[in-house]
């Protein structure tokens, strides 16, 4: 999978020795710049813009996010709680929209109390939980009911990241949608993009619009989900704004987007250190960064993260983590000045997804988390993890 991010930005002048290794460092100024772009899209189009917590949930920046955006979207109970607690805004009026592929009945009352939009994966789930939902509303809980549809139009580069891939479990096939499925449904949610430009969204809407048109009169809102790489420098922002305005006018619906990665694009690095070097057909470097534990998408996607200051020529060193997994390999890199034991380095664009996916397989320590403001040069530690964080996940 090719990633189109990796701009060093202000990190080109950050001294990697200022933080321990391994460590995530997030630039608050870059986050604000990204959020400003998103706010501009919302203001110009009239669309509501929600931050996807699944991609970036550094809740110490919750007040910053709420200053710019209309709320957050969550993927279940825990994210909904985090959204309401840390992103609700000073007046508690910011939106929480929750979608989960499969809700547990025992969780629904609490999720409904936290959420403004409760979005289901299939009409069957809505029908099954209808008595509970009606009872919650009778108890004065207020929430809209949404249905996620699968547009049955694939634009994804990699099947495992494509919600519209054949036989996908995400969303009800729009080709099977009947009037009875839409009874009591307030809004439609669709999400089939991943790190993509505007044209894939336009093509997806063109494919799905004819099948949704019969329901425009009853729908209150349409949520276009995430995957919009709108804060990337070459994204067609003007086209997106015009599109969102056109959809609002044509459907009479409120329109939403849920960018996640875009909020933290190029806003963070992961700092590491070379622990050992040897040769096995090529230079091998063991680092305190683990693809398995700290950057799982490197293996799952897979993709090659960009390195800060990587040289264009010279001998490449294969970098991998300290875990016992043979496949814990990050990639082959030409380190600045050549690889040496004790050398610090950093991978770019690691604020989103990497931070939320970290794990402690093999007892590999979690990176600490630091917040840097490239405008003021203020640097502060947000969280340091230790043995107890590892132990308390076990029993």
C-alpha positions in Angstrom: 0.0 0.0 0.0 1.4 3.4 -1.0 1.0 6.1 1.6 0.9 9.7 0.2 1.9 11.4 3.4 5.3 11.8 5.0 6.1 15.5 4.9 8.6 16.2 7.7 7.3 19.8 8.1 8.6 21.3 11.3 10.0 18.0 12.5 13.0 18.6 10.1 14.3 20.9 12.9 13.3 18.8 15.9 16.2 17.5 18.0 15.4 13.8 18.5 17.5 13.6 21.7 15.0 15.8 23.5 12.7 12.8 24.1 13.4 9.2 25.4 13.3 6.4 22.9 10.9 5.1 21.8 8.5 8.0 21.8 5.6 9.5 19.8 6.0 13.2 19.4 2.9 15.1 18.2 3.1 18.7 16.9 0.2 20.6 18.3 0.7 23.4 15.7 0.3 21.0 12.8 -2.8 19.5 14.4 -4.3 23.0 14.6 -3.4 23.6 11.0 -5.1 20.4 9.9 -8.2 21.2 12.0 -8.3 24.7 10.5 -8.6 23.2 7.0 -11.4 20.9 8.2 -13.2 23.8 9.9 -12.9 25.8 6.6 -14.6 22.9 4.7 -17.4 22.8 7.2 -18.0 26.5 7.1 -17.9 26.8 3.4 -20.1 23.8 2.7 -22.5 23.8 5.6 -21.5 20.2 6.4 -20.8 19.0 9.9 -17.3 17.8 10.4 -16.6 15.1 13.0 -13.2 13.7 14.0 -12.8 9.9 13.9 -11.5 8.7 17.2 -10.5 5.4 15.7 -7.7 7.1 13.9 -6.5 9.7 16.4 -7.7 9.8 20.0 -5.0 11.7 21.8 -7.5 13.1 24.2 -5.1 15.6 25.8 -5.9 17.5 22.5 -9.6 17.1 23.0 -10.2 20.8 23.8 -8.3 21.7 20.7 -10.4 19.4 18.5 -13.6 20.8 20.0 -12.5 24.4 19.3 -12.5 23.6 15.6 -14.9 20.7 14.8 -18.5 19.8 15.4 -17.8 16.6 17.4 -16.5 13.1 17.0 -17.4 9.7 15.7 -17.0 6.6 17.8 -16.8 2.9 17.1 -18.4 1.5 20.3 -18.9 2.1 24.0 -15.4 3.0 25.0 -14.8 5.5 22.2 -18.3 7.0 22.8 -17.4 7.5 26.5 -14.1 9.1 25.6 -15.9 11.3 23.0 -18.5 12.5 25.5 -15.9 13.0 28.3 -13.0 14.6 26.5 -14.5 16.0 23.3 -18.0 17.2 24.5 -17.0 20.8 24.7 -17.4 23.2 27.6 -21.2 23.2 27.2 -21.4 19.5 26.5 -23.1 20.2 23.1 -20.6 18.7 20.7 -21.8 15.7 18.7 -21.0 12.0 19.3 -22.0 9.7 16.4 -21.5 6.0 17.2 -21.3 3.2 14.6 -20.4 -0.4 15.5 -20.6 -3.4 13.2 -22.2 -5.4 16.0 -23.6 -4.0 19.2 -24.1 -5.9 22.4 -27.5 -5.5 23.9 -26.1 -4.9 27.4 -24.1 -1.9 26.1 -26.8 -0.2 24.1 -28.5 1.8 26.9 -25.2 3.4 27.9 -24.1 4.0 24.2 -27.5 5.6 23.5 -27.1 7.9 26.4 -23.8 9.1 25.1 -24.6 9.3 21.4 -26.5 11.8 19.2 -26.5 9.3 16.3 -26.7 5.6 16.9 -25.7 3.9 13.6 -26.4 0.2 12.9 -24.7 -2.1 10.4 -27.9 -3.8 9.2 -31.7 -3.5 9.2 -31.8 -6.8 11.1 -30.0 -5.2 14.1 -32.4 -2.3 14.1 -35.4 -4.5 14.1 -34.0 -6.8 16.8 -33.3 -3.9 19.1 -36.3 -1.8 18.2 -38.2 -2.6 21.5 -35.1 -1.5 23.5 -34.6 1.6 21.4 -38.3 2.6 21.8 -38.1 2.0 25.5 -34.9 4.2 25.8 -36.6 7.0 23.9 -39.7 6.7 26.2 -37.3 7.3 29.0 -36.3 10.6 27.4 -33.1 9.4 25.7 -32.7 11.4 22.5 -30.8 9.9 19.6 -31.2 9.4 15.9 -31.1 6.0 14.3 -28.8 5.5 11.4 -28.1 2.7 9.0 -24.7 2.1 7.4 -25.0 1.0 3.8 -22.4 -0.7 1.6 -22.4 1.3 -1.6 -21.3 -1.8 -3.6 -18.9 0.4 -5.4 -15.2 -0.3 -4.7 -12.6 2.4 -4.9 -10.1 0.8 -2.5 -6.5 0.0 -3.3 -6.1 -2.8 -0.8 -9.0 -5.3 -0.1 -8.4 -5.4 3.7 -8.8 -1.6 3.8 -11.8 -1.5 1.4 -15.2 -1.6 3.1 -16.8 -2.2 -0.3 -14.7 -5.2 -1.2 -16.6 -8.3 -2.2 -18.4 -10.0 0.7 -17.6 -7.1 3.0 -19.1 -7.3 6.6 -19.3 -3.5 6.8 -22.7 -2.0 5.9 -25.9 -3.3 4.4 -25.7 -3.8 0.6 -27.5 -0.8 -0.9 -28.6 -3.0 -3.8 -30.8 -5.0 -1.3 -32.3 -1.9 0.4 -36.1 -2.0 0.6 -38.6 0.6 2.0 -39.3 -1.6 5.0 -35.6 -1.5 5.9 -35.8 2.3 6.2 -38.7 2.5 8.6 -37.7 4.6 11.6 -34.3 5.3 10.1 -33.2 8.9 10.4 -30.0 8.9 8.5 -27.7 7.0 6.2 -24.0 6.3 6.8 -21.5 5.3 4.1 -17.8 4.9 4.3 -15.7 3.2 1.6 -12.6 5.4 1.2 -9.1 5.1 2.6 -6.5 7.9 2.2 -8.2 9.1 -1.0 -8.8 12.2 -3.1 -12.2 13.7 -4.0 -12.9 11.8 -7.3 -13.5 8.4 -5.6 -16.1 10.0 -3.4 -17.8 11.6 -6.4 -17.9 8.3 -8.3 -19.2 6.5 -5.2 -22.0 9.0 -4.8 -22.9 8.7 -8.5 -23.2 5.0 -8.1 -25.3 5.0 -5.0 -27.5 8.0 -5.4 -30.1 6.4 -7.7 -30.8 3.7 -5.1 -31.1 6.2 -2.2 -33.2 8.8 -4.1 -36.5 7.2 -3.0 -35.6 7.9 0.6 -34.5 11.5 0.4 -37.8 12.8 1.6 -37.6 10.9 4.9 -33.8 11.1 5.7 -32.6 13.8 8.0 -28.9 13.3 7.3 -26.3 11.6 5.2 -22.9 10.8 6.7 -20.1 10.2 4.1 -17.8 8.7 6.7 -14.0 9.0 6.6 -11.1 8.2 4.4 -11.1 11.8 3.0 -7.4 12.9 2.8 -8.5 16.5 2.8 -5.6 18.1 4.7 -3.1 16.8 2.1 -1.7 19.7 0.1 -2.9 18.3 -3.3 -6.5 17.4 -2.2 -9.3 19.0 -4.3 -10.8 20.9 -1.4 -12.9 23.2 -3.6 -14.4 20.2 -5.4 -15.4 18.7 -2.0 -17.0 21.9 -0.8 -19.0 22.2 -4.0 -20.0 18.5 -3.8 -21.2 18.8 -0.2 -23.3 21.9 -0.9 -24.8 20.2 -4.0 -25.7 17.1 -2.0 -27.4 19.2 0.7 -29.4 21.1 -1.9 -30.4 18.0 -3.9 -31.4 15.8 -0.9 -32.6 18.3 1.7 -30.4 16.4 4.2 -27.8 17.6 6.6 -24.5 16.3 5.5 -21.5 15.0 7.5 -18.0 13.8 7.0 -15.8 12.0 9.5 -12.1 12.6 8.7 -9.8 10.8 11.1 -6.3 10.5 9.6 -6.8 14.0 8.1 -6.9 15.6 11.6 -3.4 14.3 12.4 -1.8 14.0 9.0 1.9 14.6 9.1 1.5 15.8 12.7 3.5 13.2 14.6 6.7 11.1 14.5 7.9 8.0 16.2 11.4 8.3 17.6 13.6 5.2 17.9 17.1 4.0 18.4 19.4 1.4 16.9 20.3 -1.2 19.6 22.5 -3.5 17.5 24.0 -4.0 14.1 25.3 -7.1 12.3 25.4 -8.5 8.7 23.3 -11.3 7.3 23.5 -10.8 3.6 22.9 -7.1 4.2 23.2 -4.8 7.2 20.7 -5.7 9.9 19.6 -3.1 12.5 17.7 -4.1 15.7 15.8 -1.1 17.0 13.6 -0.4 20.0 10.7 0.3 17.7 8.7 -2.8 16.8 6.5 -2.9 13.7 4.4 -5.6 15.4 3.9 -3.6 18.6 4.2 0.1 17.6 3.3 0.3 13.9 1.1 -2.7 13.1 -0.1 -1.2 9.8 3.5 -1.7 8.5 2.7 -5.4 8.5 -1.0 -5.4 8.1 -1.3 -3.0 5.1 1.6 -3.5 4.4 3.4 -0.2 3.8 6.8 1.4 4.2 6.8 4.4 6.6 8.9 7.4 5.5 12.0 8.2 7.6 13.0 11.6 8.7 16.1 12.7 6.7 16.6 9.4 4.9 19.4 9.7 2.4 18.9 9.1 -1.3 21.9 6.8 -1.9 24.3 4.6 0.1 23.9 1.2 1.7 20.5 0.3 3.1 20.1 -1.2 6.5 17.1 -3.5 7.3 15.5 -2.3 10.4 13.4 -4.5 12.7 12.1 -4.6 16.2 13.2 -6.4 19.3 10.3 -8.9 19.4 10.6 -12.7 18.6 8.4 -12.4 15.5 10.5 -13.1 12.5 8.4 -10.8 10.4 8.9 -7.8 12.8 10.6 -5.9 10.0 10.0 -2.2 9.3 11.9 -2.0 6.1 15.2 -1.2 4.4 16.5 2.4 5.1 19.5 4.6 4.3 19.9 6.3 7.6 21.3 9.8 7.8 25.0 9.6 8.1 24.9 5.8 8.0 23.6 3.3 10.5 25.4 3.0 13.9 24.6 1.6 17.3 22.9 4.2 19.5 21.8 6.3 16.5 18.4 8.1 16.9 16.0 8.2 13.9 12.3 8.9 13.4 9.5 7.7 11.2 7.1 10.3 9.8 3.3 10.6 9.9 2.9 8.3 12.9 0.3 10.3 15.0 -2.7 8.6 13.5 -3.5 4.8 13.7 0.0 3.9 15.0 -0.7 5.5 18.4 -4.1 3.8 18.8 -2.9 0.4 17.7 0.1 -0.1 19.9 0.3 -3.3 22.0 2.7 -5.0 24.4 3.4 -8.3 22.6 6.5 -10.0 24.0 6.6 -7.4 26.8 7.9 -4.8 24.3 7.6 -1.4 26.1 5.1 1.1 24.8 6.5 4.4 23.4 6.0 7.4 25.7 3.8 10.2 24.3 5.0 13.8 24.0 3.3 17.0 22.8 5.5 19.6 21.0 4.3 22.9 19.7 6.5 23.9 16.7 5.4 27.5 17.0 6.4 28.0 20.6 8.9 25.1 20.8 7.2 24.0 24.1 7.7 20.3 24.7 5.9 18.3 27.4 5.5 14.7 28.3 1.9 13.5 28.1 2.3 9.9 29.2 5.0 7.4 30.0 4.2 3.7 30.2 5.8 1.1 32.4 5.7 -2.5 33.6 2.3 -2.1 35.3 0.7 -1.1 31.9 2.0 -4.4 30.5 1.1 -6.5 33.6 -2.4 -5.1 34.1 -3.5 -6.2 30.6 -2.8 -9.8 31.7 -4.0 -11.9 34.6 
